[in-house]
Amino acid sequence: MPEPSRRSMGQYYAEFPEDDRLKSGFGQLEFERTKTIVQRFLRPPPAVVADVGGGTGAYCFWLASLGYEVHLIDPSTRLVQVCKVECRSIHPTRGHARWK
């Protein structure tokens, strides 16, 4: 059994190229399959969508292109910054979602 990582979530996403993960290999399959599943539950645009844990905004860009107002929330400062640079029509915020 592999040794568990001692890195924090923040350290992991600061080092891992999350912005490229969905662009190649199995990531492409995950991206297309997730879009198919999400579309089953979305109301037609115009509507507001919250992408909690949205990373660099791959799904946000897709949703915005369909006419949705998208708000991305992610705990990684680096990933939120990538999203801010890539697309002005998305509202990225550093944060987390916790159920209390």
Summary of the structure (lengths in Angstrom):
residues: 100
radius of gyration: 14.5
end to end distance: 33.5
largest distance: 47.9
contacts: 241
relative contact order: 0.16
helix: 43%
strand: 16%
